Amino acid sequence: MTLLDTLLTTIAAGADPGPFALLHREGSDDLEVFTGTAAPVGRLGAVPLPTAGAPGPRTLAVIPYRQISERGFACVDDGLPLECLVIDAAERVPLPAARSALPAGEIATAGGGFEIDDDAYARTVERVLAEEIGTGEGANFVIHRAFTAHLDGPPLAAAVRALRRLLVGERGAYWTFLVHTGGRTLVGASPERQVSVEDGLVMKNPISGTHRHGPAGADPDALLRFLADRKETDELYMVLDEELKMMATVADRGGQVVGPYVKEMAHLTHTEYLLAGRGSLDVRDVLRETMFAPTVTGSPIENACRVIARHEGTGRRYYSGAVALLGYDGAGRQSLDSAILIRTAELTADGRVRVPVGATMVRHSTPAGEVAETHAKAAGVLTALGLHPAAPARPADRPDRLADDPRIAAALAARNTDLARFWLAEREPDALHLPALVGRHVLIVDAEDSFTGMLAHVLRALGPRVTLRPYTGIGDLTGFDLVVVGPGPGDPRDGADAKMRALRRLVRDLLATRRPALGVCLGHQVLAAHLGLRMHRRTAPYQGLQRDVEMFGSTRRVGFYSTFTALADEDEVATGYGRVRLARDAGDGAVHALRGEFFAGVQFHPESVLSRDGVAVLSDLLPALLPATLPAP
């Protein structure tokens, strides 16, 4: 008997076969079967990765959301374990044979419904829009709720039936899987890669934007209308920026962006990008630094975790965590493949079923729209469990893949027209070097927004060495030719906030010593306030907003992530540090940028993928801030 036959025979007899996993990965013609020993570990660094044996997987790790605390981020700790299946035996079964072997039949359930009803979830959406996005705490946030039911039979028997239904009826999944660790079983069809590493190539594919299919199923014309929706476009851009921040920490030169694409599933279609970059970290460190995707948390991610803890109030269990396969390739290099734990049901030994889903809330969101999104996202797994109607069959006159429609391909390509070529195109390492910056040393101060990682890559491409430090550990400034006061969440007017006090001291000292400085977003706001400009909270936040601004004689297309702005009535002001020129909005006087003799500030993010002209802005501003000759060593 094959491993799969043995497992299914044992389950059919009502017994527990021990820890195992069944896995179909995108692009594969096989179902992978793994058995082994399961054990909890405390940290990702402790995930076992044995070196002996032939190339291939060694360990499958099931990572709960609470592991986000390894990065120092807030979470409601529910105590769920990080469990590892150390693989003892493996086989590959052709997918048609696997479908035939897996049992069919009904899954009996009792009850069923969302723990948080539609009205209560809609009120949560309203609060997040008003209390978080509206006050500058971030650009987007994902708040989840769970559909729960109870099985009228053995959980493992239900799980293998659900897996068969997903393999037959779902489409577009990155991983379709069943993982049984003994105490619990996870079964799902996740559309999204967490992160993968193969031959030193690190890859991620952020997915955002959810088109719900109508009663007749996938419709090209409806998808075209969805692709033209500004809210859905902006939502994908924002998570693309946030995932580029992560790539900045695990890939040597950041990530190159490919796409966008559509990912069509049975009940809905998503939009996605692919990010790729070369890296050399241990794969467990790559997992740690990419916990967890902004598509299931929000941005900036550190503050998103605080927002999740505030508005959810309970632990997430395995929702938005990851299931990861670690091993070695044919050359003995570490390999990693992983999927985000979404569109996944958790089945426990006492027969409880939990299907968690979340919606991405952005400045354009409506409560009704986000409620509907959670229903659509739950539909695939609920269908596999017999708790939701199956998706309608595709009409004969429609293409098998929506992406094959040339109109859709054109609409996707058009989305890149105004994005930053820095992240979309390959380039030689020194192609963008500026003579005035080569040999310089730049310090970037991170104010709790890892946009600073992307900014570091952009600045290095211009020629200088770059050091990144948190605002809590700025240290000695000796040896730095330029200090960048970076972005972060929060209200720049809040003098009681420790971060704002630290940034104010830094800006005061930089100006007092006439050290060249650049403020970005929050850093710009603190700089502007120190120069005497008044601060204003926008009624409509500029979160994930792209627009053209006039910049000292040039029009630049740039991306904003802000709720606050400086205001001024004139294009030039006198300060204790000389005359300061301002780039202002002609309508409301908002200060988009400022420049003095040895300092400058920009309200937008020049490093953002939304800033088509971000490199040009930095190339114009920075050389003018620095002395013409390098300081003596």
N, C-alpha and C positions, 0 to 999 in steps of 0.2 A: 504494500500500500504506500501511496505517496504521503508526505507530511500533511497535505491538505485533506486527503481521505481520512487519515487517522484522526485529525482534529474534528472533522465533521461527524465522524462515527461516534466519537466520544460525546460530543455535544448532543447528538440525537438521542443518545442513551440517558441523557439528563445529568451527565457528570461534567466536572470542570477539568479540561485537559491541561491546565496550567497556563502560564504566561505565553502569549503568542501574538503575532501581528500578521495581518493580511493587507497588502498594499499594492495599489495600481497607481503608477506615476505617469503623468502626462507624457505622451509620445512613446510609451512602451506598449508592446503587444502582449505583455505577460502580467500575471498577478504574482507578486513576490510573497513568499510564505516564510516567516521566521518563528522559531521557537527558542526558548532559553530560560534564563534565570532572571527574575525581577527583584530589584532592590531599590529602596529610596536613597538618595544622596542629598546633602545639604546645599551644595552650590554647584553652579555649572562647571567650575574648574575641577570638581571632583567627579564629573561624569567619566566612567571608565572608557578607555580607548585602547584595548589590547593591541599589541603590535604583531603577534604571531598569527600565521595563517596566510591563506591566499588573498589576493586583492578582493575588496568588497566590503560590505557593511560589517561593523563589529558591534555597534550599540544603537538601540533605538531609545531616545529620551522623550518623555512626556513632561512638558514644562508648564507648570501652572502660572497664572498671572502674578501671584505673590512674589515670584523670583525677581520682579522689577525692583524690589527692595535692594537687590545686589548693586544696583546703580545708584543707590541712595535716594530713590524716588518714593513718594508716598504711596501707600496702598492699605486697604483694609485687609489685615492678615487673617485668612480663614484656615490656615494650617494645612492646606492641601499639599501633598508631597510631590517633589520632583522625582519621578520614578524612571528607572532605566531597565530596559530589557537587554541583558548581555547575551548576544546571539550565540547559541550552540549549534543550530542547524538551520539551513536555508535551502529553498528550492524555488524555481520559477515554473509557473504553470501557464500555458497559453491561455489567453483571456477567454476564448470561446469555451475551452474545456472547463475553466474555472467557473464561468457562469452556469454551465450545465451541472457542475458538481454542487454548487451552493444550493441550499434548499429553497423552494418556492413556498407559497402558502400564506395564509393570513396571519397578521399579528394582532392579537387581542389586547385591547387597552381599555382603561376605565377613566372617566373624567377627561380633562384636557382643557387648558386655557392658559392665558398669560397671567403670571403672578401679579404683574402691574397692569391694570386694564388700560384701554385706549385713552380714556379721559385723563387718568393720572399721568400717563406717559406724555400726553400732549402738554400738560401743565409743566412737566419737567423740561420739555423743549422750550417753553416760554421763559422759564427761569434761567436756563443756560444762555439763551439769547440776550436777555436783559442784564443778568447779574455777572456774566463771565465775558462773553464776546463784546457786549456793550460797554464794559468797563476796562477793556484793554488786557484781559487776562490771557487772550490767545485768539487764534484765527479760526480754529475749528475744534470740536470736541465730540467724542463718541460716548454716548450713554447707552447701556444695554438693559434689556429686560429678558425674561426667560419664559418660554412655554413649558408647562409641566403636565405630566400625565402619569398613570400607573399601569404597569404591564400585568396582564392576567395570565402569565406564564413565565417560564425561565428566561432571564435576561439574555443569556448567550444565544439561545434559540432565536429570540427576536432579533438580535444583533446580526447574525449571519443572514437571516432573511432580508433585513434592511440593507445590508451590504449588497446582496444580489440585486435588489431593486435599484440601488444607486448605480451599479455597474451597467444595468440595462437601460434605465430611464433618465439618468442625469447626463449632462454633457458639459464640456468646458472645465472640468475640475483639474486642478494641478495635482492633488492627491485625492484618491478615493480609498478609504482605509477603514480597518477595524483593528483596534489595539486593546488587548485584554491583559491586565496586569495582575489579576487575581481578585482584588477588591472592587474593581470598577472596569467598565468597558466603554470605550469611545468609538463611535462609528460616524463617519461623515464623508462629505465631498467638498473639500476646501478649494476655492478657486485661486487662492493666493499663496505664492511662495513667501516664506519668511526670509530665508537667505540660503544661498547655495555657494559652495566653493568647490571648484574642479580645476585641477592643473593651475592653481594659483589665481584663477579668475573668480572674483566675487560677484554674485548676481542677486539682484532684487527686482521684484516687479510690482510696484504700487498699483493697486486697483482702487478706483473710486468713481463715483457716478453710477447710479443704479437706474436702469430703464426697466420698468415693470411691463411685461408682456400683457397684452389684452386678452379678451376671451378667445380670440382666434389664434393666439400664439404670437410668435415673433413676426413683426411686420416691418419691412425695410423703410416704408414711408414714416411710420411712427418713430423708428430709430433715428432717422434723419432729423426729425423735429427735436428729439432728445439731444442730439449732437449739437444742435444750434442753441440750446438752452444755456444762457450765461452762467446760471447757478451751477449746473453740472460741470461745465468747463472749468470754472474757478475752483470747484471742489477738487478736481483732479490735479490742477496746477499746484494747489496748496499742499497736497500730500506728496506730490513729486518733489517740491522744495524740501519737505521734511525728511523724505527718504534720502535725498542728496546729502542732507546734514549727516545722516548715519553713514552713508558711503564715504563721507569725508574722513571718518575715523577708522575705517577698516580697509580702505583702498589707498594706495600710495599717492595717487594724483586725483582722488575723488572719483566720481562715476561719470561715465559717458551715457547719455540718454538716447534710447532708441524707441521709436514708436511715434504716436500712440496706436494702440490696437483696440479692437473690441473682443471681449470674452463672452461668448454666448452660452448661457445655461438653459435649463428646461423652462424655468419660470421668469427669468430676467436676463438682461445683458448688461455687462459692465464695460467701462473703458479702463485701459491700463497702459503703463509705460514699462520698459525694461531698462534697468540700470546695470552697467558692468564696469568693473575696474580691477586692476591687479593689486593683490595684497599678499602679505606674508605672515599674518597672525595665526596662532593656533586656532583651530576651528571652534573650540569652546569659547575663546575670547571673541571671535566673530559673533557667535550667538549672543554672548553677553552684551556686546556693544550695540547690537541691533534689537535688543529688547525695548519695547515691542513696537510693532508697526504703527505709524501714525494713522493708518487707515482704520485701526481699532482702538486708538487712544485719543489722538488729537495733536495739536501743535500750538506753541512749543511743547515738546513732550513732557518735560519735567513738570511744568505747571499743569499740563493736561492730567497728569496723574493726581495732582491735588484736587482738581475739579472733579474727576471721577470719584475720588474718595468722598468728597462733599455731597455729591448729588446721588450717588448710588447707595452709599451707607453700608453696604454689605460686600463681602468678598466676591470676586469674579470666578472663583474656582479655576477651571481650565480655559474658560472663554478668553480669547485674544492671546493666549499663550501659544505654544508651538509644539509640534511633534517633529523630532529631528532624527535623521539617520546619519551616523558618523562612521567613518571607516577609512580605507586607503585605496588609492588607485594603483594601476599596474606598475608605476614607477616608485611606489612606496610613499607617495605624498598623501597627506591627510585630505580627506574628502568630506563634504557635508551636503546634505539636501534636507530641506525642512519646509513644512507647510504651517500656516497660521491656523490655530484651532478655532475656526469659524465654520458655520454650516455643519455643525457637529452635535450629535446627541450624546449625552453622558448617561449611561445606564448603570445603576448601582445594584448590589446583590439583593437588596430588599424590593426590587422591582420598580423603583422610581426612575422616571425619564425626565431629563432636563435638556431643553434646546434653547440656548441663549442666542440672542441676536441684538445688534445695535444699529443705530442710524448716525450718520455724520451730520452734525449741526454746524452750519455756517451762517454768515450774516444774511443770506437770502432765504434761509430755511423757513418753512411754515410748519406748525404743529401737525396739521393733517397730513402733509407730505411725508414727514418723518415717521408718523404712525404707520402709514401705508408701506413705507420702506421696510419696516421691521416685519410686517406680515409677508412681504414678498421674499425677504431673505430667509425666513423660516420655512417657506413652502417646500423646498426641495427635500429637506430631511424629514419634515412632517409627512410628505407624500410617501417616502420610503417606509415610514412607521405606520402607514394607514390612517393618518390623522388629517390628511388634506387631499383634495381631488388631484388626480394626475394632470399634468400639463396636456393641453390639446395637441393632437397630431399636427405636424407641419403640412399646410396645404400643398398640393402637388405642383402648383405654379410658382412656388417660392424657392429660391436657391437653398441648397443644403446648408450653406454658411452665409450669414448676413454680410460677412467681411468680403465676400466675392462680388458684391454689388459695387460697381465702379463709383457710384455716387457716394457711397459710404466711405470708400477708400479716399476719395477726394476731400470729403468733409473732415476726415481724420488728419490728413496731411496739412490742411489749412490751419489746424490748431497750432502748428509750430511756427507759423509765419512771424509772429512777434515775440518769440522766446529767445533767450540768450544763446547765441551760437557757441559761446564758451563751453556749454554743457552738451551741445548737440553734435559738435564736430571734433574729429581727431585733430591734433596739432603737435608739432614738434615741441620739445620741452622749453626751448628758448625763443619760440616764435613771437611771443608778446613782450619780451624783455624791453624795459625802458632804461636807457643809460643812466638816468638820474637815480634809479632805484637799485641798480645792480650793486652789490656790495654793502647795502644798507641792512640794518637790523630793525624789524618792526615788532612791537609788542601789541597783541590784541587782548583786551580785557573782556572776558565773557561775563555777561550779566544775566546768566541763566537762560540763554538761548543758543543752541548749538548751530545756529546760522553762522556763528563765528568760525566753525570748522570749514564751512564753504568759503567764507571770506578769506581764511588762511590760504586755501588752495588758489583762489583768484590772485591774491597778492603775491604768492610765490611765483605764479606764472609771469608776473610783471618784473621779477628779478630779485627782490630782497629775501633775506632769511626772515623767518616768521616764528615767533614764540607765542604760545597761547597760555593765558593764566586766568583763573577765576577771580571774580571781584573780591572774594574773601581772602585771596593770597596774592595780591599784586606784587609785593616785594620791592626790591631795589630797582630803580629805573635806569641806573647807570649802564651805559653801553647801548641803549636803544636810541635810534635816530628818529623814530616816529612812534607815538602811542595811539592806538585806536581804541576809543571807548565804545564798547560794543552794544548790541541790542539786548533786549530782555523784556519780560512782561512787567506790568505794574504801572502805578500812577506816579509820574515824575514829581507831582506836587506834594506827595506824602512825605513830609519831613520826619515822621516817626518811623518810617521803614528803614531797616538797617542797610539794605542795599542802596537805597536812594542816598542815604547819608554817606556811604562809602564812595559812590560815584561823584557826589558833590565835592567831597574832599579831593578826589583825584583830579577833577576838572579845575578846581581852584589852584591846586599845586602846579598843574601843567601850565596854566596861563601865567601864574606868578613867576615861574622860572623860564617862561618863553620857550618851552619845549614843544616842538612840532607835534600837532595832535589832529586827529580826525574823529568826529563823533558820528555814530551810525544809529539811526532810529532812537532808542532810548538814550543812547550816548549823545546824540544830537539835541534831544530835548533838554537834557541836563545842561549841556553847553549853552544852549539858547537862553535858558532861564538864568544862568550865571551872568550872561551878557546883558540881562535886564529885559528880555522879551517876555511878554505875558503868555501863559500856558492856557490851553483851551481843550476841553473834552468834546470831541465831535459827537453830534447827534447820531449820525450814521457812520459807524466805524469803517476805517480804510483797511479792512482785514482781507488780504489776498486780492487787492485791487491793483489793476494795471492801468496806467494813464500816461499821457504826454505832459511833460512839464517844461517850462522855459528855464534854462540853466545858463545864466550869464552869457546870453547871445546865441545859445544853441537849444534846439528842441530835443529832449531826450525821453525815450519811452522806458519807464521804470515801474517797479513793483513795490507796493506799500503793504505793510503789516502793522497798522497802528490805530489807536483810538484817540490819542492825544496829539496835539500839534502846537507849535509856537505861532503867535500872531504878530503882525507888524503892519504899520500904516505907511511906511516908506521903504524904498528899495535900498537905502543905506542908512546906517545908524552910527552915532559916535559912541565909543565905549572907552573904558580905561586902558584898552589894549589896541587902540587905534580905530580907524574907520572900518566897518564891517559891511560888506555887500550882501544883500539878501535876494534870493530867488523866491518870489512870492506868487501865490495864486491871485490872479487878477480879480476874482470874484470875492473871496472871503479873507484875503490877506494871509492865508496859511503859508508858513515859511517852509518851503521844500528843501532849501539848501542855504548855507551861509559860508562866507569865506573871509578870513582876515589875513593879516600878514603871515602868520605862522600856524594858523589853525583853520579848520573847515568842518562843516557838519552837513549830513544829508539825512532827511527824514525817511527816505525810502531805503530799500536794501539793494545796494549795487551788486551783491553776490547772488541775488535771487534769480531763478530761472525766468521769472517774470520781467526782469530788468534787461531787456534787449540791449540797451545801451550802457549797462553797468560798467563794463570794462572801459568804455570810452570816458565815462564820468571820472573813474579813478585815475585814468591816464592823464586827464586834464587837471585834476585837483592836486594830486600828490606831489609831482615834481616841484610845483610852485611853493610848497610848504617847506622844502628842505634846502639847506644851504648848498651853494653850487659845488662845493668840494667836500669830499669825505673827511670826517674828523680823524685826527691822528690816532693810531692804534694805542 
